[in-house]
Amino acid sequence: YCHSNAMFEAPTNNQYGAKFYGTAAVSHHLGGNDWMGEACGKCWKVTGSANIQKYMTVGETVMIIKGTNYCPPTNPLCS
């Protein structure tokens, strides 16, 4: 069991090239459908880069995110 929105540093040289592993609540757009929906337990590989000047030299960051909870459309962060 993982708590939603937890983030951990990934092991060095992992198979995904990830810097972080984490969990997140999933919106209905990604398969969230109340408790134990289709996206529960599914993982996504997310790649991004900073748009804040002091972090732009970091380059791309890869995270592996596992859906562990549901974020309903009534929550403005998920709609």
ChimeraX attribute file (.defattr): number of C-alpha atoms within 10 A of each C-alpha:
attribute: neighborCount
match mode: 1-to-1
recipient: residues
	/A:1	5
	/A:2	13
	/A:3	12
	/A:4	16
	/A:5	14
	/A:6	13
	/A:7	15
	/A:8	12
	/A:9	11
	/A:10	17
	/A:11	12
	/A:12	10
	/A:13	9
	/A:14	9
	/A:15	7
	/A:16	11
	/A:17	15
	/A:18	19
	/A:19	17
	/A:20	17
	/A:21	18
	/A:22	20
	/A:23	22
	/A:24	20
	/A:25	20
	/A:26	25
	/A:27	21
	/A:28	18
	/A:29	12
	/A:30	11
	/A:31	15
	/A:32	22
	/A:33	18
	/A:34	15
	/A:35	12
	/A:36	12
	/A:37	16
	/A:38	15
	/A:39	22
	/A:40	20
	/A:41	15
	/A:42	13
	/A:43	16
	/A:44	11
	/A:45	13
	/A:46	12
	/A:47	11
	/A:48	10
	/A:49	13
	/A:50	13
	/A:51	8
	/A:52	8
	/A:53	7
	/A:54	8
	/A:55	10
	/A:56	11
	/A:57	10
	/A:58	9
	/A:59	9
	/A:60	11
	/A:61	14
	/A:62	17
	/A:63	22
	/A:64	20
	/A:65	21
	/A:66	23
	/A:67	25
	/A:68	26
	/A:69	24
	/A:70	22
	/A:71	20
	/A:72	18
	/A:73	13
	/A:74	8
	/A:75	9
	/A:76	8
	/A:77	9
	/A:78	14
	/A:79	11
